[in-house]
Amino acid sequence: MAIIKVKSVKDIPKLKEFKVESTNKLYFQENDYIVKIFLDCYRSLDQKIGKDIFNLLVKLRKLDGESQLILPQDIYMTDKAILGYNTKFINASNVNFINRETKIKELLEAYQKLLESIRLLANNNINLVDILSGNMLYKNGDLYLLDFDLSNIDKNYDSDKLYIDMAYKIWQIILRSIFKYLGDYSLYEVLNHFRLIDFNRGALGCGIISVTESLEEFYFSLQKSLKVDDNTTLLDIDMVLRRINNGY
């Protein structure tokens, strides 16, 4: 991990364009790294946004060793601007396109494990961004986070509230990946139909129930209503939803 001074983006070694939808420019780099180059408006160290981004990247690098967080490694900059950074490439699935043969229990256990990293981010006043854009990956029983909020970087959050907010937002994405094929029904119609217990955002915020307890309640309701066991897959849930949409 290092801060590397260059004259321009062209001086960053061995870049190959990575064709994926992104606001910023992405490149492959040797040894399985991805380089993210910021838009011009974010770069200048003479402006607050540039300084804030640099400080955030330095803070994130100090969390190195967290296996569920895909963190910045080398930071590329000129004397007057921050150009971008590189990070390890993980060949994993966007959680929105997770393999339907994945067992539900394994996905929920991956979320439980991820909560430790979410707590670490919250304790360090680091928010998440673009979860809906697919910056959460799944592979072999693990969930990974790979993007962080570049707005309001200097904002001070209450760590407990930030933890609950991030945990809840990520849970909603996971919930939608479990119940992906809704057909003519909304997610909440399906949850109500099967009497499944979703996370209660208000109760979480008031401390009436914890995130872990909410997860346990949800899984218990799955077991009770849909006869889910340790071997039930996302594909099994898909089949149930298709039967509902076909009137069975």
Residue frames relative to the residue before (quaternion, step in Angstrom):
aa qw qx qy qz dx dy dz
M 1.0000 0.0000 0.0000 0.0000 0.00 0.00 0.00
A 0.1570 0.7990 -0.5590 0.1564 3.55 -0.78 1.03
I 0.3747 -0.6378 0.6079 0.2885 3.50 -1.38 0.25
I 0.1128 -0.8347 0.5390 -0.0013 3.56 -0.43 1.27
K 0.2612 -0.7716 0.5653 0.1298 3.57 -0.70 1.11
V 0.0379 0.7717 -0.6321 0.0590 3.57 -0.94 0.99
K 0.5523 -0.6095 0.4486 0.3496 3.58 -1.29 0.23
S 0.7853 -0.0839 0.0846 0.6075 3.57 1.13 -0.70
V 0.7145 -0.4149 0.3287 0.4576 3.56 -1.32 0.06
K 0.6156 0.5809 -0.3425 0.4078 3.59 1.04 -0.75
D 0.6691 0.5081 -0.2964 0.4542 3.58 1.19 -0.48
I 0.5092 0.6062 -0.4431 0.4205 3.59 1.25 -0.04
P 0.4302 -0.7736 0.3992 0.2391 3.61 -0.51 1.13
K 0.9035 0.0708 -0.0280 0.4217 3.47 -1.39 0.67
L 0.2555 0.7639 -0.5411 0.2417 3.54 0.65 1.20
K 0.0369 -0.7636 0.6446 0.0082 3.53 -1.10 0.79
E 0.5040 -0.6969 0.4099 0.3038 3.56 -0.65 1.13
F 0.2319 -0.7529 0.6088 0.0938 3.52 -1.01 1.01
K 0.2132 -0.8252 0.5138 0.0980 3.58 -0.24 1.27
V 0.3554 0.6747 -0.5645 0.3159 3.51 -0.07 1.38
E 0.5607 -0.6266 0.4216 0.3394 3.57 -1.06 0.76
S 0.2461 0.7538 -0.5707 0.2135 3.56 -0.73 1.10
T 0.5455 -0.6034 0.4685 0.3448 3.57 -1.14 0.63
N 0.7411 0.3360 -0.1795 0.5528 3.55 1.06 -0.84
K 0.5584 -0.5984 0.4571 0.3480 3.57 -1.27 0.31
L 0.1267 -0.8020 0.5821 0.0427 3.57 -0.89 0.97
Y 0.0590 -0.7923 0.6072 0.0065 3.56 -1.08 0.80
F 0.4193 -0.6214 0.5890 0.3018 3.51 -1.32 0.44
Q 0.0667 -0.7570 0.6475 0.0574 3.53 -1.23 0.59
E 0.6389 -0.5511 0.3559 0.4017 3.60 -1.09 0.59
N 0.7908 0.2973 -0.2543 0.4708 3.56 -1.33 0.48
D 0.6100 -0.6219 0.3310 0.3627 3.55 1.09 0.85
Y 0.4343 0.6475 -0.5061 0.3688 3.55 0.72 1.12
I 0.2345 -0.7145 0.6379 0.1661 3.53 -1.31 0.53
V 0.1917 -0.7642 0.6056 0.1119 3.58 -0.98 0.87
K 0.1560 -0.7767 0.6072 0.0611 3.55 -0.86 1.03
I 0.1330 -0.7926 0.5939 0.0367 3.57 -0.68 1.17
F 0.3908 -0.7509 0.4883 0.2118 3.57 -0.70 1.09
L 0.5752 -0.5364 0.4861 0.3811 3.53 -1.33 0.36
D 0.6674 -0.5302 0.3459 0.3923 3.58 -1.17 0.61
C 0.6605 0.5526 -0.3158 0.3982 3.59 0.96 -0.87
Y 0.6860 0.4737 -0.2852 0.4729 3.60 1.22 -0.34
R 0.6182 0.6701 -0.3032 0.2772 3.56 1.18 -0.50
S 0.6613 0.5834 -0.3344 0.3325 3.58 0.79 -1.01
L 0.3514 -0.7362 0.5448 0.1943 3.55 -0.88 1.00
D 0.5504 0.5811 -0.3979 0.4484 3.58 1.31 0.01
Q 0.6962 0.4185 -0.2558 0.5241 3.57 1.29 -0.28
K 0.6445 -0.5616 0.3619 0.3718 3.54 -1.16 0.66
I 0.6483 0.5382 -0.3383 0.4190 3.61 0.88 -0.88
G 0.6540 0.5152 -0.3151 0.4557 3.58 0.97 -0.82
K 0.6584 0.4996 -0.3026 0.4746 3.57 0.97 -0.87
D 0.6580 0.5204 -0.3107 0.4469 3.58 0.97 -0.88
I 0.6480 0.5119 -0.3199 0.4645 3.57 0.97 -0.84
F 0.6375 0.5230 -0.3281 0.4609 3.57 0.95 -0.84
N 0.6720 0.4978 -0.3009 0.4584 3.60 0.89 -0.91
L 0.6377 0.5202 -0.3288 0.4633 3.59 1.04 -0.74
L 0.6554 0.5129 -0.3183 0.4541 3.59 0.91 -0.88
V 0.6361 0.5123 -0.3272 0.4752 3.57 1.02 -0.78
K 0.6479 0.5144 -0.3170 0.4639 3.58 0.99 -0.81
L 0.6578 0.5135 -0.3090 0.4562 3.58 0.96 -0.85
R 0.6305 0.5485 -0.3386 0.4324 3.58 0.98 -0.80
K 0.6315 0.5489 -0.3287 0.4380 3.58 1.12 -0.62
L 0.6328 0.5166 -0.3330 0.4710 3.59 1.26 -0.26
D 0.3074 0.7877 -0.4907 0.2104 3.58 1.27 0.11
G 0.6589 0.4603 -0.3751 0.4618 3.54 -0.95 0.95
E 0.5681 0.5554 -0.3831 0.4712 3.57 1.30 -0.27
S 0.3325 -0.8080 0.4506 0.1830 3.57 -0.24 1.26
Q 0.6873 0.4807 -0.2973 0.4561 3.62 1.11 -0.50
L 0.6737 0.4492 -0.2909 0.5097 3.60 1.25 -0.14
I 0.2448 -0.7486 0.5995 0.1428 3.56 -0.80 1.05
L 0.0785 -0.8791 0.4687 -0.0366 3.52 0.10 1.40
P 0.6105 -0.5283 0.4316 0.4023 3.59 -1.25 0.38
Q 0.2259 -0.7544 0.6021 0.1321 3.56 -1.11 0.74
D 0.8045 0.0511 -0.0030 0.5918 3.61 0.15 -1.25
I 0.2197 -0.7513 0.6104 0.1214 3.56 -1.07 0.82
Y 0.2053 -0.7935 0.5661 0.0878 3.59 -0.77 1.09
M 0.1520 0.7993 -0.5661 0.1322 3.56 -0.80 0.99
T 0.3696 -0.6553 0.6015 0.2688 3.50 -1.38 0.33
D 0.7213 -0.4009 0.3018 0.4775 3.59 -1.23 -0.20
K 0.8028 0.3040 -0.1283 0.4966 3.58 1.08 -0.69
A 0.7968 0.2408 -0.1121 0.5427 3.59 1.20 -0.17
I 0.3401 -0.6791 0.6044 0.2407 3.50 -1.30 0.47
L 0.2817 -0.8048 0.5052 0.1335 3.59 -0.58 1.15
G 0.7251 -0.3507 0.2731 0.5260 3.57 0.91 -0.86
Y 0.3217 -0.7291 0.5662 0.2103 3.55 -1.25 -0.41
N 0.3185 -0.7173 0.5641 0.2567 3.55 -1.26 0.15
T 0.0947 -0.7783 0.6201 0.0268 3.52 -1.28 0.47
K 0.6162 -0.5668 0.3935 0.3797 3.56 -1.14 0.53
F 0.3451 -0.7124 0.5748 0.2074 3.57 -1.08 0.81
I 0.0867 -0.7768 0.6228 0.0346 3.56 -0.89 0.99
N 0.3176 -0.7523 0.5514 0.1707 3.55 -0.71 1.10
A 0.2980 0.7488 -0.5146 0.2927 3.53 0.26 1.34
S 0.5527 -0.6240 0.4491 0.3216 3.56 -1.30 0.31
N 0.5046 -0.5658 0.5593 0.3353 3.51 -1.17 0.70
V 0.5138 -0.6803 0.4171 0.3150 3.59 -0.77 0.97
N 0.5914 0.5679 -0.3680 0.4385 3.59 1.20 -0.40
F 0.7605 0.2944 -0.1640 0.5551 3.59 1.24 -0.40
I 0.1794 0.8257 -0.5121 0.1544 3.53 1.09 0.74
N 0.5883 -0.5779 0.4366 0.3596 3.57 -1.11 0.72
R 0.4093 -0.7490 0.4691 0.2270 3.57 -0.70 1.08
E 0.5733 0.5565 -0.3917 0.4563 3.59 1.25 -0.03
T 0.4415 0.6918 -0.4548 0.3457 3.58 1.28 0.00
K 0.4203 -0.7005 0.5176 0.2544 3.56 -0.94 0.88
I 0.5446 -0.6418 0.4344 0.3206 3.55 -0.95 0.93
K 0.6488 0.5279 -0.3334 0.4350 3.58 0.89 -0.88
E 0.6469 0.5192 -0.3243 0.4547 3.61 0.99 -0.78
L 0.6430 0.5148 -0.3209 0.4674 3.58 1.02 -0.78
L 0.6664 0.4910 -0.3024 0.4726 3.58 0.96 -0.84
E 0.6347 0.5137 -0.3264 0.4761 3.59 1.05 -0.70
A 0.6153 0.5348 -0.3413 0.4678 3.59 1.10 -0.68
Y 0.6341 0.5163 -0.3219 0.4773 3.57 1.05 -0.78
Q 0.6347 0.5330 -0.3271 0.4539 3.57 0.95 -0.87
K 0.6584 0.5032 -0.2998 0.4727 3.57 0.99 -0.86
L 0.6451 0.5446 -0.3140 0.4344 3.57 1.03 -0.83
L 0.5490 0.6430 -0.3906 0.3641 3.58 1.14 -0.59
E 0.5995 0.5652 -0.3644 0.4341 3.60 1.08 -0.62
S 0.6745 0.4761 -0.2897 0.4843 3.58 1.00 -0.82
I 0.6139 0.5382 -0.3446 0.4633 3.58 1.08 -0.70
R 0.6371 0.5172 -0.3204 0.4733 3.56 1.01 -0.81
L 0.6365 0.5278 -0.3274 0.4573 3.60 0.97 -0.81
L 0.6442 0.5103 -0.3183 0.4725 3.59 0.95 -0.85
A 0.6649 0.5096 -0.3046 0.4532 3.57 0.89 -0.94
N 0.6638 0.5082 -0.3045 0.4564 3.58 0.95 -0.84
N 0.7165 0.3984 -0.2361 0.5217 3.58 1.24 -0.47
N 0.4954 -0.7022 0.4013 0.3170 3.57 1.29 0.42
I 0.4721 0.6486 -0.4476 0.3951 3.58 1.05 0.85
N 0.2202 -0.7870 0.5680 0.0973 3.55 -0.66 1.15
L 0.4171 -0.6802 0.5401 0.2675 3.55 -1.32 0.27
V 0.1310 -0.7842 0.6031 0.0645 3.55 -1.24 0.49
D 0.8564 0.2278 -0.1272 0.4456 3.54 -1.32 0.40
I 0.2067 0.7808 -0.5629 0.1755 3.60 1.00 0.66
L 0.6549 0.5175 -0.3157 0.4513 3.59 1.02 -0.78
S 0.6445 0.5330 -0.3264 0.4405 3.60 1.16 -0.42
G 0.6313 -0.5862 0.3221 0.3926 3.54 1.24 0.09
N 0.4372 0.7067 -0.4598 0.3129 3.57 1.15 0.45
M 0.5829 0.4785 -0.4134 0.5103 3.52 1.04 0.91
L 0.1250 -0.8207 0.5575 0.0079 3.56 -0.70 1.13
Y 0.1683 -0.7706 0.6063 0.1010 3.56 -1.26 0.51
K 0.1652 0.7686 -0.6067 0.1180 3.53 -1.02 0.87
N 0.8768 -0.0783 0.0470 0.4721 3.54 -0.93 1.01
G 0.7763 -0.3809 0.1944 0.4631 3.56 0.79 1.01
D 0.6884 0.4238 -0.2896 0.5124 3.59 1.23 0.28
L 0.2327 -0.7296 0.6268 0.1435 3.53 -1.19 0.72
Y 0.1334 -0.7953 0.5899 0.0418 3.56 -1.05 0.84
L 0.2155 -0.7483 0.6139 0.1295 3.56 -1.15 0.72
L 0.0600 -0.8560 0.5133 -0.0132 3.57 -0.84 0.92
D 0.7514 0.2949 -0.2564 0.5316 3.62 1.06 0.37
F 0.1656 -0.8012 0.5742 0.0318 3.53 -1.15 0.71
D 0.6261 -0.6042 0.3607 0.3359 3.54 -1.17 0.67
L 0.1702 -0.7973 0.5749 0.0692 3.57 -0.69 1.14
S 0.6163 0.4819 -0.3648 0.5048 3.58 1.28 0.25
N 0.8286 0.1632 -0.1379 0.5174 3.58 -1.14 0.57
I 0.1477 0.8386 -0.5126 0.1107 3.57 1.07 0.76
D 0.7226 0.4311 -0.2515 0.4784 3.57 1.04 -0.74
K 0.4402 0.6925 -0.4603 0.3389 3.60 1.25 0.17
N 0.2918 -0.7506 0.5677 0.1709 3.56 -0.99 0.85
Y 0.1624 -0.7995 0.5760 0.0510 3.55 -0.72 1.14
D 0.4632 -0.5748 0.5750 0.3527 3.52 -1.31 0.34
S 0.4606 -0.7364 0.4112 0.2764 3.60 -0.50 1.16
D 0.6560 0.5078 -0.3250 0.4541 3.61 0.97 -0.78
K 0.6643 0.4928 -0.3020 0.4741 3.58 0.96 -0.85
L 0.6443 0.5153 -0.3212 0.4649 3.58 1.00 -0.81
Y 0.6253 0.5400 -0.3274 0.4585 3.59 0.99 -0.83
I 0.6828 0.4786 -0.2891 0.4703 3.58 0.83 -0.98
D 0.6479 0.5301 -0.3211 0.4428 3.57 0.94 -0.88
M 0.6892 0.4645 -0.2824 0.4790 3.60 0.88 -0.93
A 0.6526 0.5194 -0.3162 0.4520 3.59 0.93 -0.90
Y 0.6626 0.5068 -0.3016 0.4616 3.58 1.00 -0.84
K 0.6588 0.5082 -0.3149 0.4567 3.60 0.90 -0.89
I 0.6646 0.4901 -0.3042 0.4750 3.57 0.94 -0.86
W 0.6205 0.5454 -0.3426 0.4475 3.58 1.01 -0.77
Q 0.6489 0.5267 -0.3292 0.4395 3.59 0.92 -0.84
I 0.6281 0.5124 -0.3359 0.4798 3.59 1.08 -0.64
I 0.6539 0.5029 -0.3105 0.4723 3.57 0.96 -0.85
L 0.6284 0.5434 -0.3302 0.4480 3.57 0.98 -0.84
R 0.6862 0.4718 -0.2790 0.4783 3.57 0.98 -0.84
S 0.6239 0.5061 -0.3548 0.4783 3.58 1.15 -0.40
I 0.6065 0.5299 -0.3518 0.4771 3.60 1.16 -0.53
F 0.7788 0.2243 -0.1059 0.5761 3.56 0.85 -1.02
K 0.0393 0.8655 -0.4954 0.0632 3.55 0.63 1.18
Y 0.7764 0.3336 -0.1698 0.5070 3.58 0.85 -0.94
L 0.0140 -0.8589 0.5099 -0.0455 3.53 0.31 1.32
G 0.2894 -0.7766 0.5148 0.2195 3.59 1.16 -0.44
D 0.8295 -0.1840 0.1657 0.5006 3.56 -0.80 -1.06
Y 0.6495 0.5327 -0.3054 0.4484 3.57 1.25 -0.07
S 0.4345 -0.6486 0.5459 0.3042 3.55 -1.24 0.43
L 0.6723 -0.4818 0.3642 0.4280 3.54 -1.25 0.34
Y 0.7129 0.4668 -0.2764 0.4443 3.57 0.83 -0.93
E 0.5770 0.5451 -0.3817 0.4736 3.59 1.16 -0.41
V 0.6507 0.5009 -0.3104 0.4789 3.58 1.01 -0.79
L 0.6481 0.5141 -0.3212 0.4610 3.59 0.92 -0.87
N 0.6776 0.4811 -0.2916 0.4737 3.58 0.94 -0.86
H 0.6167 0.5635 -0.3442 0.4287 3.58 1.00 -0.82
F 0.7756 0.3240 -0.1658 0.5157 3.57 0.93 -0.91
R 0.4046 -0.7384 0.4522 0.2943 3.59 1.32 0.12
L 0.2822 0.7598 -0.5237 0.2623 3.53 0.92 0.98
I 0.3705 -0.7569 0.5068 0.1815 3.56 -0.95 0.91
D 0.1823 -0.7846 0.5881 0.0732 3.56 -0.37 1.27
F 0.6446 -0.4880 0.4009 0.4309 3.57 -1.30 0.19
N 0.2788 -0.7357 0.5952 0.1637 3.57 -1.04 0.81
R 0.3496 -0.7813 0.4781 0.1970 3.57 -0.24 1.30
G 0.6576 0.5165 -0.3153 0.4487 3.58 0.96 -0.80
A 0.6697 0.4975 -0.2947 0.4659 3.57 0.94 -0.91
L 0.6170 0.5334 -0.3393 0.4687 3.57 1.08 -0.70
G 0.6855 0.5048 -0.2821 0.4425 3.55 0.89 -0.95
C 0.7034 0.4483 -0.2558 0.4886 3.57 1.12 -0.66
G 0.4959 -0.6800 0.4171 0.3431 3.57 1.25 -0.12
I 0.3775 0.7351 -0.4835 0.2887 3.59 1.24 0.30
I 0.7865 0.0448 0.0036 0.6160 3.54 1.13 -0.73
S 0.4015 -0.7126 0.5184 0.2496 3.59 -1.09 0.62
V 0.6599 -0.4845 0.3812 0.4294 3.57 -1.28 0.21
T 0.6571 0.5118 -0.3135 0.4560 3.59 0.92 -0.87
E 0.6507 0.5013 -0.3128 0.4769 3.60 0.97 -0.82
S 0.6267 0.5319 -0.3308 0.4635 3.59 1.05 -0.75
L 0.6401 0.5217 -0.3142 0.4684 3.56 1.02 -0.82
E 0.6512 0.5109 -0.3089 0.4686 3.58 0.97 -0.84
E 0.6354 0.5261 -0.3233 0.4636 3.59 1.00 -0.81
F 0.6515 0.5185 -0.3176 0.4536 3.56 0.93 -0.89
Y 0.6866 0.4801 -0.2953 0.4593 3.59 0.83 -0.95
F 0.6221 0.5310 -0.3422 0.4625 3.60 1.02 -0.72
S 0.6653 0.4915 -0.3098 0.4688 3.60 0.96 -0.82
L 0.5960 0.5417 -0.3546 0.4750 3.60 1.14 -0.58
Q 0.6592 0.5102 -0.3043 0.4610 3.56 0.92 -0.92
K 0.6989 0.4883 -0.2681 0.4485 3.55 0.93 -0.93
S 0.7803 0.3805 -0.1873 0.4597 3.58 0.79 -1.02
L 0.7996 0.2604 -0.1215 0.5273 3.58 0.98 -0.84
K 0.4230 -0.7305 0.4443 0.3002 3.58 1.32 0.18
V 0.2164 0.7910 -0.5337 0.2066 3.56 1.06 0.80
D 0.0436 -0.7756 0.6286 0.0375 3.56 -1.07 0.78
D 0.7737 -0.3814 0.2337 0.4486 3.58 -1.28 -0.07
N 0.7220 0.4386 -0.2405 0.4780 3.60 1.19 -0.46
T 0.4501 0.6960 -0.4530 0.3284 3.60 1.25 -0.03
T 0.2221 -0.7978 0.5526 0.0937 3.57 -0.86 1.01
L 0.6605 -0.4686 0.3948 0.4339 3.54 -1.32 0.12
L 0.6055 0.5604 -0.3486 0.4447 3.57 1.09 -0.66
D 0.6102 0.5433 -0.3462 0.4611 3.59 1.06 -0.69
I 0.6491 0.4970 -0.3100 0.4853 3.58 1.02 -0.80
D 0.6045 0.5589 -0.3492 0.4476 3.59 1.03 -0.78
M 0.6623 0.5166 -0.3028 0.4503 3.58 0.94 -0.90
V 0.6233 0.5256 -0.3341 0.4728 3.58 1.06 -0.73
L 0.6758 0.4936 -0.2974 0.4596 3.59 0.89 -0.91
R 0.6422 0.5182 -0.3290 0.4591 3.58 1.01 -0.74
R 0.6244 0.5293 -0.3439 0.4601 3.59 1.04 -0.70
I 0.6297 0.5269 -0.3326 0.4640 3.58 1.02 -0.78
N 0.6903 0.4833 -0.2820 0.4587 3.58 0.88 -0.95
N 0.6882 0.4491 -0.2779 0.4974 3.58 1.18 -0.48
G 0.5914 -0.6351 0.3388 0.3635 3.56 1.29 0.22
Y 0.5061 0.6457 -0.4343 0.3719 3.59 1.18 0.35
